[in-house]
Amino acid sequence: MAKPFTLDEYKRYLPARLWRVTHRLSQSRWHQGDLVAADQSRVFNNEDELKEAVQKHVNWWCSQPSCFLSVFSDPHHARNWAAQRDPPAYIHEIDTARLPIGTDILDMGVLIAKLGIKNPHPAHELLFLHRIPSECIVDTSEASNFQYRFGARSHYWAVDPVDAYDSDDSIEERNRNDDILKMIEGLWE
């Protein structure tokens, strides 16, 4: 008798925090405090069905509702992603210690390795199946509240208290930073 198909081999150890980006074109929506996927009923009977669903999820041109919600394990990657979306974009911080038992979170790197999926942006990505429970969403911030600070020794995101240019030098610095971000994310034309 064949073993029933499970998602266990596509999971990994979870970091303490994850970040979800939502924006105007996100398929996910709020429902009773949870972030829910467009397709909340999808189940997988075998590896081929899982592979097909993940491939459709990472294909931005596919209009089929997805059963997954992408999250990032790196806050900088989430903020970079949010900065590239049309406003308003929001970053939701997720505390994985608060996840209820039975929440399925798949690792994109494991999915790529085991299923041979092509994904142009796999770094730091994990997939929630069906929903992100409200009890683990500990913070939601509008992405425009952050600005990227570029320094000689470190790069970091900080709350932008004014969101205004204070000099021509700051305009030039922001333009350089925008160009650097585009190069890092592979969007330089």
N, CA and C of each residue as an Amber inpcrd file, in Angstrom:
protein
   567
   0.8370000  -1.1810000   0.0000000   0.0000000   0.0000000   0.0000000
   0.8870000   1.2520000   0.0000000   0.5620000   2.1980000  -0.8520000
   1.3640000   3.4190000  -0.9820000   1.1250000   4.3550000   0.1960000
   2.2120000   5.0320000   0.5830000   2.1000000   6.0150000   1.6610000
   1.3010000   7.2210000   1.1700000   0.4920000   7.8250000   2.0370000
  -0.2170000   9.0440000   1.6220000   0.7750000  10.1840000   1.4060000
   0.4540000  11.0510000   0.4710000   1.3220000  12.1810000   0.1510000
   1.2310000  13.2310000   1.2530000   2.3890000  13.6940000   1.7340000
   2.4270000  14.7690000   2.7380000   3.3900000  15.8540000   2.2710000
   3.3020000  17.0030000   2.9030000   4.1700000  18.1350000   2.5720000
   5.3940000  18.2070000   3.4720000   5.5510000  17.2720000   4.3880000
   6.6100000  17.3420000   5.3980000   8.0160000  17.4720000   4.8210000
   8.3030000  16.7920000   3.7180000   9.6700000  16.8340000   3.1830000
  10.0140000  18.1630000   2.5060000   9.0380000  19.0560000   2.3630000
   9.2750000  20.3540000   1.7320000   9.3540000  21.4840000   2.7590000
   9.3630000  21.1100000   4.0240000   9.4420000  22.0890000   5.1040000
  10.8710000  22.1560000   5.6190000  11.1700000  23.1430000   6.4500000
  12.4750000  23.2600000   7.0800000  12.3160000  23.9810000   8.4110000
  13.4170000  24.1170000   9.1210000  13.4140000  24.8690000  10.3690000
  13.0280000  26.3160000  10.0730000  12.1270000  26.8660000  10.8680000
  11.6690000  28.2370000  10.6450000  12.4700000  29.2380000  11.4590000
  12.8010000  30.3830000  10.8550000  13.4170000  31.4540000  11.6460000
  12.3800000  32.0390000  12.6060000  12.8270000  32.8380000  13.5530000
  11.9220000  33.4320000  14.5450000  10.9280000  34.3970000  13.9050000
  11.3320000  35.0640000  12.8410000  10.4780000  36.0530000  12.1840000
  10.4420000  35.8140000  10.6770000   9.2990000  36.1290000  10.0870000
   9.1040000  36.1300000   8.6420000   8.3960000  37.4340000   8.2830000
   8.4490000  37.8170000   6.9910000   7.8230000  39.0570000   6.5480000
   7.0360000  38.8040000   5.2750000   5.8060000  39.2790000   5.2590000
   4.9080000  39.1690000   4.1110000   4.6910000  40.5660000   3.5470000
   4.7830000  40.7010000   2.2280000   4.5180000  41.9700000   1.5530000
   3.1680000  41.8600000   0.8520000   2.2930000  42.8190000   1.1070000
   1.0340000  42.8970000   0.3640000   0.9810000  44.2470000  -0.3350000
   0.3070000  44.2590000  -1.4680000   0.2030000  45.4770000  -2.2710000
  -1.0800000  45.4100000  -3.0880000  -1.2830000  46.4020000  -3.8890000
  -2.5190000  46.5400000  -4.6610000  -2.8250000  45.3140000  -5.5240000
  -1.8130000  44.6580000  -6.0500000  -2.0290000  43.5270000  -6.9500000
  -1.9280000  42.1660000  -6.2570000  -1.7990000  42.1490000  -4.9550000
  -1.7200000  40.8780000  -4.2240000  -3.0210000  40.0960000  -4.3800000
  -2.8890000  38.7860000  -4.5540000  -4.0770000  37.9370000  -4.6080000
  -4.6490000  37.6990000  -3.2140000  -3.8070000  37.7610000  -2.2060000
  -4.2790000  37.4800000  -0.8460000  -5.1810000  38.6060000  -0.3540000
  -5.9740000  38.2890000   0.6670000  -6.8690000  39.2930000   1.2340000
  -7.0030000  39.0440000   2.7310000  -7.5390000  40.0400000   3.4240000
  -7.8040000  39.9150000   4.8570000  -9.1420000  39.2270000   5.0410000
  -9.2050000  38.2710000   5.9670000 -10.4710000  37.6340000   6.3160000
 -10.4360000  37.2900000   7.7970000 -11.2470000  37.9640000   8.5790000
 -11.3280000  37.7580000  10.0270000  -9.9460000  37.8260000  10.6870000
  -9.1430000  38.7870000  10.2430000  -7.8200000  39.0050000  10.8190000
  -6.7000000  38.2050000  10.1910000  -7.0360000  37.1490000   9.4680000
  -6.0210000  36.3280000   8.8010000  -5.7260000  36.8890000   7.4120000
  -4.5070000  36.6630000   6.9290000  -4.2010000  36.8830000   5.5170000
  -4.4750000  35.5530000   4.8300000  -5.3700000  35.5410000   3.8560000
  -5.7620000  34.2840000   3.2250000  -5.4210000  34.2970000   1.7390000
  -5.0830000  33.1200000   1.2360000  -4.7660000  32.9550000  -0.1760000
  -6.0510000  33.0170000  -0.9970000  -5.9020000  33.3090000  -2.2780000
  -7.0560000  33.3820000  -3.1710000  -7.7490000  32.0260000  -3.2830000
  -6.9800000  30.9460000  -3.2720000  -7.5250000  29.5830000  -3.3230000
  -7.2710000  28.9310000  -1.9670000  -8.3090000  28.8010000  -1.1700000
  -8.1620000  28.2450000   0.1750000  -8.5270000  26.7690000   0.2610000
  -8.8710000  26.1620000  -0.8570000  -9.3490000  24.7780000  -0.8060000
  -8.4150000  23.7690000  -1.4710000  -7.3710000  24.2350000  -2.0970000
  -6.4800000  23.3420000  -2.8520000  -5.8090000  22.3210000  -1.9440000
  -5.8530000  21.0520000  -2.3360000  -5.1340000  19.9760000  -1.6530000
  -4.2720000  19.2680000  -2.6940000  -3.2340000  18.6110000  -2.2160000
  -2.3040000  17.9390000  -3.1180000  -2.3430000  16.4390000  -2.8650000
  -2.5700000  15.6910000  -3.9280000  -2.5980000  14.2360000  -3.8280000
  -1.2660000  13.6100000  -4.1890000  -0.4130000  14.3950000  -4.8620000
   0.8920000  13.8690000  -5.2640000   1.8480000  15.0240000  -5.5600000
   3.0920000  14.6520000  -5.8180000   4.1510000  15.6310000  -6.0660000
   3.8950000  16.4560000  -7.3220000   3.3270000  15.8410000  -8.3540000
   3.0590000  16.5650000  -9.6000000   2.0670000  17.7090000  -9.3870000
   1.0380000  17.4750000  -8.5820000   0.0670000  18.5320000  -8.2890000
   0.7180000  19.6770000  -7.5110000   1.5900000  19.3350000  -6.5660000
   2.3110000  20.3590000  -5.8080000   3.2050000  21.1710000  -6.7360000
   3.9560000  20.4950000  -7.5890000   4.8630000  21.1780000  -8.5170000
   4.0900000  22.1390000  -9.4220000   2.9700000  21.6900000  -9.9550000
   2.1600000  22.5370000 -10.8320000   1.6690000  23.7860000 -10.0900000
   1.2080000  23.6210000  -8.8570000   0.7030000  24.7600000  -8.0790000
   1.8150000  25.7600000  -7.7650000   3.0030000  25.2660000  -7.4170000
   4.1210000  26.1660000  -7.1070000   4.5760000  26.8930000  -8.3700000
   4.6630000  26.1800000  -9.4960000   5.0690000  26.8230000 -10.7450000
   4.0970000  27.9330000 -11.1420000   2.8100000  27.6930000 -10.9630000
   1.8250000  28.7290000 -11.2820000   1.9370000  29.8950000 -10.3010000
   2.2460000  29.5980000  -9.0460000   2.3780000  30.6580000  -8.0390000
   3.5300000  31.6120000  -8.3700000   4.6590000  31.0940000  -8.8150000
   5.8200000  31.9490000  -9.0870000   5.7600000  32.6130000 -10.4640000
   4.7980000  32.2220000 -11.2940000   4.6250000  32.8210000 -12.6130000
   3.6980000  34.0330000 -12.4880000   4.2720000  35.2340000 -12.5770000
   3.4900000  36.4580000 -12.3970000   2.4370000  36.6470000 -13.4780000
   2.5780000  35.9640000 -14.6000000   1.6250000  36.1370000 -15.6950000
   0.4530000  35.1690000 -15.5760000   0.5110000  34.2640000 -14.6250000
  -0.5750000  33.3070000 -14.4150000  -1.6680000  33.9750000 -13.5760000
  -2.8730000  33.9850000 -14.0940000  -3.9780000  34.6400000 -13.3810000
  -4.7810000  33.6630000 -12.5220000  -4.3960000  32.4000000 -12.5240000
  -5.1070000  31.4080000 -11.7090000  -4.8870000  31.7050000 -10.2280000
  -5.9450000  31.6610000  -9.4210000  -5.7820000  31.9170000  -7.9820000
  -4.7760000  30.9550000  -7.3530000  -3.9170000  31.4950000  -6.5050000
  -2.8900000  30.6870000  -5.8460000  -3.3530000  30.2710000  -4.4540000
  -2.8860000  29.1070000  -4.0370000  -3.1730000  28.6190000  -2.6800000
  -2.0430000  28.9890000  -1.7250000  -1.0200000  29.6780000  -2.2370000
   0.1530000  30.0210000  -1.4290000   0.2220000  31.5190000  -1.1420000
   0.9010000  31.8410000  -0.0470000   1.2470000  33.2160000   0.2960000
   2.7560000  33.2380000   0.5080000   3.4760000  33.9840000  -0.3210000
   4.9310000  34.0730000  -0.1970000   5.3110000  34.9600000   0.9740000
   6.3560000  34.5570000   1.6830000   6.9350000  35.3560000   2.7630000
   8.4450000  35.3220000   2.6070000   9.1160000  36.2440000   3.2740000
  10.5700000  36.3130000   3.2320000  11.1380000  36.0630000   4.6200000
  12.2900000  35.4100000   4.6670000  12.9790000  35.1930000   5.9400000
  13.9860000  36.3060000   6.2240000  14.1220000  37.2480000   5.3010000
  15.0520000  38.3700000   5.4490000  14.2610000  39.6790000   5.3570000
  14.2860000  40.5070000   6.4030000  13.5030000  41.7480000   6.3650000
  13.9610000  42.7160000   5.2770000  15.2530000  42.7210000   4.9590000
  15.7590000  43.6130000   3.9160000  15.2040000  43.2070000   2.5530000
  15.1330000  41.9040000   2.3020000  14.5680000  41.4230000   1.0400000
  13.0910000  41.8250000   0.9490000  12.3670000  41.6830000   2.0540000
  10.9510000  42.0760000   2.0630000  10.7990000  43.5700000   1.7730000
  11.6410000  44.3850000   2.3780000  11.5460000  45.8340000   2.1600000
  11.9310000  46.2090000   0.7320000  12.9410000  45.5350000   0.1820000
  13.3010000  45.7800000  -1.2190000  12.1330000  45.4200000  -2.1340000
  11.5130000  44.2880000  -1.8540000  10.3750000  43.8220000  -2.6580000
   9.2250000  44.8350000  -2.5580000   8.9310000  45.2830000  -1.3470000
   7.8430000  46.2460000  -1.1370000   8.1310000  47.5650000  -1.8480000
   9.3890000  47.9740000  -1.8510000   9.7640000  49.2420000  -2.4810000
   9.5390000  49.2140000  -3.9880000   9.5170000  48.0260000  -4.5790000
   9.3270000  47.8960000  -6.0220000   7.8500000  47.7960000  -6.4120000
   6.9550000  47.7300000  -5.4640000   5.5230000  47.6060000  -5.7340000
   4.8720000  48.9820000  -5.7370000   3.7760000  49.0830000  -6.4690000
   3.0110000  50.3310000  -6.4640000   2.4050000  50.5410000  -5.0840000
   2.4800000  51.7600000  -4.5750000   1.8920000  52.0310000  -3.2620000
   0.3600000  51.9270000  -3.3180000  -0.2630000  51.6520000  -2.2230000
   0.3780000  51.3630000  -0.9440000   0.8290000  49.9070000  -0.8710000
   1.9950000  49.6970000  -0.3010000   2.5110000  48.3490000  -0.0370000
   2.7160000  48.2380000   1.4660000   2.4400000  47.0650000   1.9920000
   2.5420000  46.8480000   3.4370000   3.4640000  45.6760000   3.7280000
   4.1720000  45.7700000   4.8400000   5.0440000  44.6910000   5.3000000
   4.4710000  44.1810000   6.6160000   4.1580000  42.8860000   6.6360000
   3.5820000  42.2490000   7.8180000   4.6630000  41.3920000   8.4680000
   4.9490000  41.6540000   9.7220000   5.9440000  40.8660000  10.4630000
   5.2370000  39.6990000  11.1430000   5.8070000  38.5070000  10.9770000
   5.1970000  37.2720000  11.4710000   6.1040000  36.6410000  12.5130000
   5.5590000  36.3620000  13.6760000   6.2750000  35.6780000  14.7580000
   5.9720000  34.1900000  14.6380000   6.9620000  33.4040000  14.2180000
   6.7200000  31.9790000  13.9730000   6.4740000  31.1860000  15.2540000
   6.8650000  31.7200000  16.3990000   6.5860000  31.0340000  17.6670000
   5.0890000  31.0190000  17.9670000   4.3410000  31.9040000  17.3550000
   2.8980000  31.9930000  17.5890000   2.0690000  31.2030000  16.5790000
   2.7310000  30.5170000  15.6530000   1.9900000  29.7650000  14.6410000
   1.2310000  28.6010000  15.2720000  -0.0290000  28.4220000  14.8960000
  -0.7590000  27.2690000  15.4080000  -0.2250000  25.9710000  14.7990000
  -0.3640000  24.8930000  15.5320000   0.0450000  23.5790000  15.0320000
  -0.7570000  23.2820000  13.7710000  -0.0870000  22.6990000  12.7930000
  -0.7530000  22.3470000  11.5470000  -0.6280000  23.3850000  10.4530000
   0.0280000  24.5110000  10.7320000   0.2550000  25.5250000   9.7030000
   1.3460000  25.0080000   8.7740000   1.0380000  24.9330000   7.4840000
   2.0070000  24.4230000   6.5080000   2.8030000  25.5700000   5.9010000
   4.1380000  25.5040000   6.0570000   5.0500000  26.4840000   5.4700000
   6.1250000  25.7050000   4.7270000   6.2250000  25.9390000   3.4330000
   7.1610000  25.2110000   2.5810000   8.3380000  26.1040000   2.2240000
   9.5080000  25.5010000   2.1070000  10.7310000  26.2280000   1.7830000
  10.9360000  26.2270000   0.2730000  11.0380000  27.4050000  -0.3300000
  11.1960000  27.5010000  -1.7810000  12.4780000  26.8280000  -2.2510000
  13.5570000  26.9490000  -1.4960000  14.8060000  26.2880000  -1.8810000
  14.6580000  24.7810000  -1.9430000  13.9490000  24.2040000  -0.9890000
  13.7070000  22.7570000  -0.9750000  12.8110000  22.3720000  -2.1480000
  11.7790000  23.1590000  -2.4130000  10.8820000  22.8760000  -3.5420000
  11.6450000  22.9080000  -4.8660000  12.5160000  23.8870000  -5.0260000
  13.3070000  23.9960000  -6.2560000  14.2080000  22.7770000  -6.4140000
  14.8900000  22.3970000  -5.3290000  15.8210000  21.2680000  -5.3830000
  15.1060000  19.9420000  -5.6360000  14.0030000  19.7040000  -4.9660000
  13.3250000  18.4090000  -5.0590000  12.4180000  18.2870000  -6.2790000
  11.8280000  19.3990000  -6.7130000  10.8490000  19.3360000  -7.7970000
  11.3550000  19.9180000  -9.1150000  12.5350000  20.5400000  -9.0980000
  13.0830000  21.1150000 -10.3260000  12.3090000  22.3320000 -10.8170000
  11.7940000  23.1110000  -9.8970000  11.0130000  24.3000000 -10.2480000
  11.9510000  25.4450000 -10.5980000  11.5720000  26.2100000 -11.6000000
  12.3290000  27.4050000 -11.9800000  11.6570000  28.6050000 -11.3150000
  12.4500000  29.3700000 -10.5710000  11.9360000  30.5630000  -9.9020000
  13.0080000  31.6400000  -9.9900000  12.6890000  32.7870000 -10.6060000
  13.7000000  33.8290000 -10.7600000  14.0670000  34.5410000  -9.4560000
  13.2630000  34.4140000  -8.4050000  13.5130000  35.1350000  -7.1500000
  13.3430000  34.2150000  -5.9420000  14.1350000  33.1520000  -5.8110000
  13.8970000  32.1950000  -4.7230000  14.5220000  32.5560000  -3.3800000
  15.4390000  33.5110000  -3.3560000  16.1940000  33.7860000  -2.1280000
  15.2740000  34.1890000  -0.9830000  15.4600000  33.5550000   0.1540000
  14.7600000  33.8900000   1.3980000  13.2490000  33.6890000   1.3190000
  12.7460000  32.9130000   0.3480000  11.2980000  32.7840000   0.1770000
  10.7700000  31.4850000   0.7720000   9.6640000  31.6060000   1.4740000
   8.9170000  30.4640000   1.9810000   7.4630000  30.6600000   1.5750000
   6.6940000  29.5660000   1.5800000   5.3000000  29.6340000   1.1590000
   4.3730000  29.1200000   2.2510000   3.4420000  29.9590000   2.6840000
   2.3600000  29.5060000   3.5550000   1.2950000  28.8780000   2.6640000
   0.7330000  27.7720000   3.0950000  -0.3820000  27.1680000   2.3810000
  -1.6840000  27.6970000   2.9790000  -2.5050000  28.2940000   2.1520000
  -3.8580000  28.7800000   2.4420000  -3.9630000  30.0540000   3.2740000
  -3.2480000  30.1800000   4.3940000  -3.4620000  31.3710000   5.2180000
  -2.2930000  31.6380000   6.1490000  -2.1890000  32.9010000   6.5650000
  -1.2790000  33.3120000   7.6340000  -2.1800000  33.7230000   8.7920000
  -2.1790000  32.9530000   9.8750000  -3.0920000  33.2250000  10.9860000
  -2.8230000  34.5730000  11.6570000  -3.8920000  35.2320000  12.0650000
  -3.7920000  36.5620000  12.6740000  -2.9680000  36.5660000  13.9520000
  -3.0070000  35.4790000  14.7170000  -2.2970000  35.4660000  15.9960000
  -0.7790000  35.5370000  15.8480000  -0.2560000  35.2890000  14.6510000
   1.1990000  35.3630000  14.4800000   1.6400000  36.6400000  13.7610000
   0.7040000  37.4700000  13.2950000   1.0490000  38.7430000  12.6560000
   1.2080000  39.7750000  13.7660000   2.4630000  40.1460000  14.0410000
   2.7480000  41.0090000  15.1950000   2.9070000  42.4820000  14.8280000
   3.0770000  42.7770000  13.5400000   3.2230000  44.1720000  13.1400000
   2.9010000  44.3060000  11.6640000   2.2900000  45.4230000  11.3030000
   2.0370000  45.7660000   9.9070000   2.4410000  47.2200000   9.7220000
   3.3230000  47.4630000   8.7400000   3.8100000  48.8160000   8.4710000
   3.6750000  49.1180000   6.9940000   3.3450000  50.3530000   6.6890000
   3.3240000  50.7570000   5.2930000   4.7660000  50.9050000   4.8220000
   5.0740000  50.3500000   3.6610000   6.4530000  50.3370000   3.1620000
   7.0060000  51.7400000   2.9650000   6.1610000  52.7090000   2.6850000
   6.6510000  54.0740000   2.4750000   7.1760000  54.6990000   3.7640000
   6.9550000  54.0540000   4.9090000   7.4790000  54.5560000   6.1810000
   8.9580000  54.2440000   6.3670000   9.5480000  53.5250000   5.4240000
  10.9490000  53.1460000   5.5330000  11.7360000  53.7620000   4.3930000
  13.0000000  54.0360000   4.6430000  13.8990000  54.4470000   3.5770000
  15.2020000  53.6790000   3.7460000  15.8810000  53.4700000   2.6320000
  17.1310000  52.7290000   2.6590000  18.2650000  53.6900000   2.9550000
  19.0970000  53.3460000   3.9150000  20.2590000  54.1750000   4.2670000
  21.5010000  53.4530000   3.7740000  22.2890000  54.1470000   2.9800000
  23.4980000  53.5660000   2.4130000  24.6870000  54.2270000   3.0810000
  25.4870000  53.4460000   3.7570000  26.6440000  53.9910000   4.4530000
  27.9120000  53.2970000   4.0130000  29.0440000  53.8470000   4.4220000
  30.3340000  53.2900000   4.0310000  30.5170000  51.8730000   4.5650000
  30.0140000  51.5910000   5.7520000  30.2410000  50.2840000   6.3610000
  29.0030000  49.4120000   6.4410000  27.8270000  49.9970000   6.3580000
  26.6270000  49.1750000   6.4940000  25.4720000  49.7750000   5.7050000
  24.5330000  48.9190000   5.3950000  23.3180000  49.3160000   4.7020000
  22.1710000  48.8550000   5.5840000  21.1830000  49.6810000   5.7600000
  20.0810000  49.2900000   6.6280000  18.8350000  50.0990000   6.2840000
  17.7180000  49.5890000   6.7260000  16.4540000  50.2920000   6.5730000
  16.1590000  51.0190000   7.8670000  15.6050000  52.2050000   7.7580000
  15.2390000  52.9760000   8.9440000  13.9150000  53.6730000   8.6830000
  13.2090000  53.9550000   9.7420000  11.9570000  54.6920000   9.6000000
  12.2760000  56.0690000   9.0560000  11.5630000  56.4610000   8.0130000
  11.7420000  57.7720000   7.3990000  10.7520000  58.7290000   8.0530000
  11.2060000  59.5780000   8.9730000  10.2710000  60.3960000   9.7390000
   9.5590000  61.4650000   8.9270000  10.1670000  61.9490000   7.8730000
   9.5760000  63.0580000   7.1300000   9.2100000  62.6580000   5.7130000
   9.9680000  61.7340000   5.1340000   9.7840000  61.3220000   3.7480000
   9.8900000  62.5130000   2.8010000  10.8920000  63.3280000   3.0190000
  11.1160000  64.4890000   2.1640000  12.6140000  64.6770000   1.9730000
  12.9890000  65.2520000   0.8180000  14.3910000  65.5390000   0.5740000
  14.7820000  66.7930000   1.3420000  15.9380000  66.7530000   2.0030000
  16.3460000  67.9460000   2.7340000  17.4420000  68.7150000   2.0160000
  17.9970000  68.1650000   0.9370000  19.0130000  68.8910000   0.1890000
  19.2140000  68.2160000  -1.1570000  19.9330000  68.9030000  -2.0450000
  20.2700000  68.2980000  -3.3260000  21.1490000  67.0740000  -3.1320000
  22.0020000  67.1110000  -2.0980000  22.8560000  65.9530000  -1.8110000
  22.0210000  64.7290000  -1.4800000  20.9500000  64.9040000  -0.7220000
  20.1240000  63.7540000  -0.3650000  19.3910000  63.2070000  -1.5840000
  19.0190000  64.0810000  -2.5230000  18.3890000  63.6200000  -3.7580000
  19.3680000  62.7480000  -4.5310000  20.6110000  63.2160000  -4.6710000
  21.6240000  62.4300000  -5.3770000  21.8870000  61.1050000  -4.6700000
  21.9280000  61.1260000  -3.3430000  22.1500000  59.8920000  -2.5900000
  21.0050000  58.9060000  -2.8180000  19.7770000  59.3860000  -2.7980000
  18.6340000  58.5000000  -3.0340000  18.6590000  57.9420000  -4.4520000
  19.0280000  58.7690000  -5.4300000  19.1270000  58.2780000  -6.8000000
  20.1840000  57.1870000  -6.9160000  21.3450000  57.3900000  -6.2810000
  22.3860000  56.3560000  -6.2800000  21.8690000  55.0870000  -5.6040000
  21.1980000  55.2540000  -4.4760000  20.6630000  54.0960000  -3.7580000
  19.6400000  53.3430000  -4.5980000  18.7750000  54.0750000  -5.3120000
  17.8010000  53.4260000  -6.1880000  18.5100000  52.6050000  -7.2610000
  19.5700000  53.1780000  -7.8430000  20.3330000  52.4610000  -8.8690000
  20.9960000  51.2140000  -8.2880000  21.5590000  51.3260000  -7.1030000
  22.2130000  50.1810000  -6.4580000  21.1980000  49.0870000  -6.1720000
  20.0320000  49.4520000  -5.6630000  18.9900000  48.4580000  -5.3920000
  18.5680000  47.7450000  -6.6660000  18.4240000  48.4870000  -7.7550000
  18.0540000  47.8680000  -9.0270000  19.1210000  46.8730000  -9.4720000
  20.3960000  47.2310000  -9.2970000  21.4740000  46.3130000  -9.6740000
  21.4530000  45.0660000  -8.8020000  21.2700000  45.2370000  -7.4980000
  21.2420000  44.1030000  -6.5710000  20.0860000  43.1700000  -6.8990000
  18.9170000  43.7220000  -7.1750000  17.7270000  42.9160000  -7.4480000
  17.6790000  42.4240000  -8.8960000  18.6780000  42.8000000  -9.7200000
  18.7280000  42.3350000 -11.1000000  17.7600000  43.0560000 -12.0230000
  17.3450000  44.2590000 -11.6680000  16.3740000  45.0020000 -12.4630000
  17.0030000  46.1410000 -13.2490000  18.3330000  46.2110000 -13.2720000
  19.0260000  47.2800000 -13.9750000  18.8430000  47.1000000 -15.4700000
  18.4620000  48.1700000 -16.1510000  18.2150000  48.0790000 -17.5990000
  19.3840000  48.5860000 -18.3790000
